[in-house]
Amino acid sequence: MGITLLNQKFNFGEVWKLKAQVLRILLRPEKIANYLRVKQAYARKDTYLKARPLILMVEASSRCDMLCPMCPVAMEGTVREKGDMDLTCFKQLLGQIGGTTAAICFWNFGEPLLNNEIFYMITEAKKYRIFTAVSSNLLSLDSRQKQLALLESGLDYLIVSFDGATENTFELFRGRGNFTRVLTNLKRLLALKKEKKRKFPFINLQFVVMKGNEQEIGLIRQMAKELRVDKLSLKKFTYIGKNAKSYLPENQEYILGKHKGIVRMDRCSRPWESAVVSWDGELLPCCGDLRFKYKFGNVFGKESFDRLWNSRDYQELRRRVLEDINTVEICRTCPSTDFTSDMFVQ
């Protein structure tokens, strides 16, 4: 028994751990009103919205301290200027969207914990009763000071990317010398969380099932149990593009529908419900825009977030998604077939 949130299943115990944080954030009049406006606009097929996104993905840093061969940046050969989001700019953004946004996910490309101001960013978001999530390789969380800062920031949810249960397999995907370092950082964080009697962040160990590590699913389940993390996720390999087949596992249960030939989507609510802000302020409709082709302006510039969110180009994208989503390039290469399922095994 459990529920599905977006595309991932949570059992009753996991939901129970998160319930207080979620309710504390979501049961705010302005956030409830915004949620209803978003859902109404999507149901009515409006392209001009009198609501703001429910979820904002914030790229705290475009830099990374790993060179993972299966990363979309490596697979696409994307070349971008590297940098970290400025705290002052982030606070200005919060001033515009903080009252209505339900969640901020600090991820897109790059490793968010490389931004020296990430913990201040999380703290600022919490002032607006925003649910905060971080996805990290945990390599840089290498001191008690940083681990304590993470706990004290108020972070609600931490995804730890961990794609191998043994040293050889992990380092096949995550780089030589990194297995012991990451595992040590995770163990110390878990110990400190217990020492400080903190319930949060909820820690999700995420294992992407690929050729080369699918034989370790049993081992990673045992490791998660021994570590006593809050959740283990088995995620399917989600990159759609060149050389993707070389990473697909043999077990068909762990392969995306789109890799099996299911290529068409019917609708997607993301242009109504969420958006991405890059480290330097570019507003994008989705994390699936791997080459940054759909940039709708800079939220750190002169124009307000609301104006960019309802710009002519953004409205045109929503219209195309409604009329035939498969004419939108980033939707054709999106790993989802219906936005609500298929990306996770558990």
C-alpha positions as CSV (number, residue, x, y, z in Angstrom):
1,M,0.0,0.0,0.0
2,G,1.1,3.5,-0.7
3,I,0.7,6.5,-2.9
4,T,2.3,7.9,-6.1
5,L,3.8,11.4,-6.0
6,L,4.5,12.5,-9.5
7,N,6.3,9.4,-10.9
8,Q,7.5,7.7,-7.7
9,K,5.8,5.4,-5.3
10,F,6.0,5.9,-1.5
11,N,4.8,3.3,0.9
12,F,2.8,4.2,4.0
13,G,5.7,4.4,6.3
14,E,7.6,6.8,4.0
15,V,4.5,9.0,3.6
16,W,4.1,9.0,7.4
17,K,7.6,10.3,7.9
18,L,7.0,13.2,5.5
19,K,3.5,14.1,6.4
20,A,4.2,16.7,9.0
21,Q,6.6,18.7,6.7
22,V,4.3,18.4,3.7
23,L,1.2,19.5,5.6
24,R,3.0,22.3,7.3
25,I,4.0,23.7,4.0
26,L,1.0,23.0,1.8
27,L,-1.7,24.0,4.3
28,R,-1.1,27.7,3.7
29,P,-4.0,29.7,2.2
30,E,-1.9,31.3,-0.5
31,K,-0.4,28.1,-1.6
32,I,-3.7,26.2,-1.6
33,A,-5.2,29.0,-3.7
34,N,-2.3,28.9,-6.2
35,Y,-2.6,25.1,-6.4
36,L,-6.3,25.4,-7.3
37,R,-5.6,28.1,-9.9
38,V,-2.9,25.9,-11.5
39,K,-5.1,22.9,-11.7
40,Q,-8.0,24.9,-13.0
41,A,-5.9,26.6,-15.7
42,Y,-4.6,23.2,-16.9
43,A,-8.1,21.7,-16.9
44,R,-9.4,24.6,-18.9
45,K,-6.4,24.5,-21.3
46,D,-5.5,28.1,-20.5
47,T,-2.2,29.3,-21.9
48,Y,-2.1,32.6,-19.9
49,L,-1.9,31.7,-16.2
50,K,-3.1,33.6,-13.2
51,A,-1.0,31.3,-11.1
52,R,2.7,30.6,-10.5
53,P,4.4,27.2,-10.7
54,L,3.9,24.9,-7.8
55,I,7.4,23.5,-8.1
56,L,10.6,25.4,-9.0
57,M,13.8,23.6,-10.0
58,V,16.7,25.7,-9.1
59,E,20.2,25.1,-10.5
60,A,22.3,26.1,-7.5
61,S,25.5,25.3,-9.5
62,S,26.3,24.1,-13.0
63,R,29.7,22.8,-11.8
64,C,30.2,19.2,-10.9
65,D,32.9,17.3,-9.1
66,M,32.3,14.0,-10.9
67,L,32.6,13.0,-14.6
68,C,29.9,10.4,-14.9
69,P,29.8,8.9,-18.4
70,M,26.0,8.4,-18.4
71,C,25.3,12.1,-17.4
72,P,23.2,13.9,-20.0
73,V,25.8,16.7,-20.0
74,A,28.4,14.1,-21.2
75,M,26.0,12.3,-23.5
76,E,24.8,15.5,-25.2
77,G,28.2,17.1,-25.3
78,T,26.6,20.3,-23.9
79,V,29.0,23.2,-23.4
80,R,27.9,25.8,-21.0
81,E,29.5,28.5,-18.8
82,K,30.0,27.1,-15.3
83,G,28.9,29.0,-12.3
84,D,27.0,29.2,-9.0
85,M,23.7,31.0,-8.3
86,D,24.2,34.2,-6.3
87,L,22.4,34.2,-3.0
88,T,21.2,37.8,-3.4
89,C,19.7,36.9,-6.8
90,F,18.0,33.9,-5.3
91,K,16.5,35.9,-2.5
92,Q,15.1,38.4,-5.0
93,L,13.5,35.4,-6.8
94,L,12.0,34.2,-3.6
95,G,10.5,37.6,-3.0
96,Q,8.5,37.1,-6.2
97,I,7.4,33.5,-6.0
98,G,8.0,32.5,-2.3
99,G,4.4,33.0,-1.2
100,T,2.9,30.7,-3.7
101,T,5.6,28.1,-4.5
102,A,5.1,24.8,-2.7
103,A,8.5,23.2,-3.4
104,I,12.0,24.1,-4.6
105,C,14.2,21.3,-5.9
106,F,17.8,22.3,-6.0
107,W,18.8,20.3,-9.1
108,N,19.2,20.5,-12.8
109,F,22.8,20.0,-14.0
110,G,25.8,20.3,-11.7
111,E,26.3,19.4,-8.1
112,P,24.3,21.8,-5.8
113,L,26.5,21.3,-2.7
114,L,29.4,22.9,-4.6
115,N,27.6,26.3,-4.2
116,N,29.1,27.6,-0.9
117,E,25.8,29.5,-0.2
118,I,23.5,26.5,-0.8
119,F,22.7,26.1,2.9
120,Y,21.8,29.8,3.2
121,M,19.6,29.3,0.1
122,I,17.7,26.5,1.7
123,T,17.3,28.5,5.0
124,E,15.9,31.4,3.0
125,A,13.4,29.2,1.2
126,K,12.2,27.7,4.5
127,K,11.2,31.2,5.6
128,Y,8.5,31.1,3.0
129,R,7.3,27.7,4.1
130,I,8.7,26.0,1.0
131,F,9.4,22.3,0.9
132,T,13.1,21.9,-0.1
133,A,14.8,19.1,-1.8
134,V,18.4,18.5,-2.9
135,S,19.8,15.8,-5.3
136,S,23.5,15.3,-4.6
137,N,26.4,12.9,-5.3
138,L,27.5,13.8,-1.7
139,L,31.2,13.8,-2.6
140,S,31.7,17.4,-1.3
141,L,29.9,16.9,2.0
142,D,33.2,15.8,3.5
143,S,33.3,17.5,6.9
144,R,31.3,17.6,10.1
145,Q,30.9,21.4,9.6
146,K,29.2,20.9,6.2
147,Q,27.1,18.0,7.4
148,L,25.9,20.1,10.4
149,A,25.2,23.1,8.2
150,L,23.0,20.8,6.0
151,L,21.1,19.6,9.0
152,E,20.6,23.1,10.4
153,S,19.5,24.6,7.1
154,G,16.1,22.9,7.5
155,L,16.4,20.8,4.3
156,D,13.4,18.5,4.0
157,Y,14.5,15.9,1.4
158,L,17.9,14.7,0.3
159,I,18.5,12.4,-2.7
160,V,21.8,10.6,-2.7
161,S,22.9,9.3,-6.1
162,F,24.5,6.0,-5.5
163,D,24.8,3.7,-8.6
164,G,26.7,0.7,-7.3
165,A,26.8,-1.4,-4.1
166,T,30.4,-2.4,-4.6
167,E,33.5,-0.3,-5.2
168,N,34.2,-1.6,-8.7
169,T,30.7,-1.1,-9.9
170,F,30.1,2.3,-8.3
171,E,33.4,3.7,-9.7
172,L,32.5,2.4,-13.2
173,F,29.8,5.1,-13.2
174,R,31.0,7.6,-10.5
175,G,34.8,7.8,-10.9
176,R,37.8,6.1,-9.3
177,G,38.4,6.7,-5.6
178,N,34.9,8.0,-5.0
179,F,33.1,4.9,-3.5
180,T,34.7,5.0,-0.1
181,R,34.6,8.8,0.1
182,V,30.8,9.0,-0.7
183,L,29.9,6.1,1.5
184,T,31.9,7.6,4.4
185,N,30.2,11.0,4.0
186,L,26.7,9.3,3.9
187,K,27.4,7.3,7.0
188,R,28.7,10.3,8.9
189,L,25.7,12.4,7.9
190,L,23.3,9.6,9.1
191,A,25.2,9.3,12.4
192,L,25.1,13.1,12.9
193,K,21.4,13.2,12.1
194,K,20.9,10.5,14.8
195,E,23.2,12.3,17.3
196,K,21.3,15.5,16.8
197,K,17.9,13.7,17.0
198,R,16.8,15.2,13.7
199,K,14.0,13.7,11.6
200,F,15.0,15.6,8.5
201,P,16.2,15.6,5.9
202,F,14.4,12.5,4.7
203,I,17.2,10.6,3.0
204,N,16.5,8.8,-0.3
205,L,19.3,6.5,-1.6
206,Q,18.8,6.5,-5.4
207,F,20.1,3.7,-7.6
208,V,19.8,4.1,-11.4
209,V,19.5,0.6,-12.9
210,M,21.9,0.2,-15.8
211,K,23.9,-2.4,-17.7
212,G,26.8,-3.0,-15.4
213,N,25.0,-2.6,-12.0
214,E,21.7,-4.4,-12.4
215,Q,23.3,-7.5,-10.8
216,E,23.7,-5.5,-7.6
217,I,20.0,-4.7,-6.9
218,G,19.9,-7.2,-4.1
219,L,23.1,-5.8,-2.7
220,I,21.9,-2.2,-2.8
221,R,18.7,-3.2,-1.0
222,Q,20.7,-4.8,1.7
223,M,23.0,-1.8,1.9
224,A,20.0,0.6,2.3
225,K,18.6,-1.6,5.0
226,E,21.9,-1.7,6.9
227,L,22.4,2.1,6.5
228,R,18.8,2.7,7.6
229,V,18.1,5.4,5.1
230,D,14.5,6.6,4.9
231,K,14.0,5.3,1.3
232,L,15.7,3.3,-1.5
233,S,14.7,4.2,-5.1
234,L,15.4,2.1,-8.1
235,K,15.3,4.4,-11.0
236,K,15.3,3.5,-14.7
237,F,17.9,5.0,-17.0
238,T,16.1,8.1,-18.3
239,Y,18.4,9.6,-20.9
240,I,16.8,9.5,-24.4
241,G,19.4,10.0,-27.1
242,K,22.6,8.8,-28.7
243,N,24.4,5.9,-27.1
244,A,21.6,5.4,-24.6
245,K,21.2,1.7,-25.5
246,S,24.7,1.0,-24.2
247,Y,23.5,1.7,-20.7
248,L,20.2,-0.2,-20.8
249,P,20.0,-3.2,-18.5
250,E,19.0,-6.7,-19.8
251,N,15.9,-7.0,-17.5
252,Q,13.0,-5.4,-19.4
253,E,11.3,-4.5,-16.1
254,Y,14.0,-1.9,-15.6
255,I,13.7,-0.2,-19.0
256,L,11.7,2.9,-19.8
257,G,8.7,2.6,-22.2
258,K,10.3,5.0,-24.6
259,H,13.3,2.8,-24.9
260,K,10.9,0.0,-25.9
261,G,9.3,2.0,-28.6
262,I,6.5,3.7,-26.7
263,V,7.3,7.2,-27.9
264,R,4.2,9.3,-27.9
265,M,2.9,11.5,-25.1
266,D,-0.6,12.7,-24.8
267,R,-0.3,15.7,-22.4
268,C,2.0,17.1,-19.8
269,S,1.3,19.5,-17.0
270,R,4.8,20.7,-16.5
271,P,4.4,24.0,-18.4
272,W,1.6,24.8,-16.0
273,E,3.0,23.3,-12.7
274,S,6.7,23.7,-12.7
275,A,9.7,25.6,-14.2
276,V,13.5,25.6,-14.1
277,V,15.8,28.5,-13.2
278,S,19.4,28.0,-14.2
279,W,22.3,29.2,-12.1
280,D,22.5,32.5,-14.0
281,G,18.8,33.1,-14.1
282,E,17.5,31.7,-17.3
283,L,13.9,30.5,-17.1
284,L,13.3,27.2,-18.8
285,P,10.1,25.1,-18.9
286,C,11.6,21.7,-18.0
287,C,14.7,19.8,-16.9
288,G,14.3,17.9,-20.2
289,D,15.5,20.9,-22.1
290,L,19.1,19.5,-22.2
291,R,20.4,21.9,-24.7
292,F,18.7,25.1,-23.3
293,K,16.8,25.7,-26.5
294,Y,13.6,27.0,-24.8
295,K,14.8,30.0,-22.8
296,F,12.1,32.4,-21.9
297,G,14.2,35.2,-20.4
298,N,16.2,35.9,-17.3
299,V,14.5,36.2,-14.0
300,F,17.5,38.1,-12.6
301,G,17.0,40.8,-15.2
302,K,14.6,43.7,-15.5
303,E,11.5,41.7,-16.2
304,S,9.5,40.1,-13.4
305,F,9.1,36.4,-13.1
306,D,5.3,36.8,-13.7
307,R,5.9,38.6,-17.0
308,L,8.3,35.9,-18.2
309,W,6.0,33.1,-17.0
310,N,3.3,34.5,-19.2
311,S,5.4,35.7,-22.1
312,R,4.2,35.2,-25.7
313,D,6.8,32.4,-26.2
314,Y,5.8,30.6,-23.0
315,Q,2.1,30.8,-23.9
316,E,3.0,29.4,-27.4
317,L,4.8,26.5,-25.8
318,R,1.7,25.7,-23.7
319,R,-0.5,25.9,-26.8
320,R,1.8,23.4,-28.7
321,V,1.8,21.1,-25.8
322,L,-2.0,21.1,-25.8
323,E,-2.5,20.7,-29.5
324,D,0.2,18.1,-30.2
325,I,2.9,17.7,-27.6
326,N,4.9,15.5,-29.9
327,T,5.8,18.5,-32.1
328,V,7.8,19.9,-29.3
329,E,11.4,18.7,-29.5
330,I,12.1,18.4,-25.8
331,C,8.9,16.4,-25.3
332,R,9.9,13.9,-27.9
333,T,13.1,13.1,-26.0
334,C,11.4,13.3,-22.5
335,P,11.9,10.0,-20.7
336,S,8.2,10.0,-19.6
337,T,5.2,8.8,-21.6
338,D,2.6,10.3,-19.3
339,F,4.5,12.3,-16.6
340,T,3.0,10.2,-13.8
341,S,4.7,6.8,-14.1
342,D,7.4,4.6,-15.7
343,M,10.6,6.3,-14.4
344,F,10.9,4.3,-11.2
345,V,10.9,0.6,-10.4
346,Q,10.3,1.4,-6.7
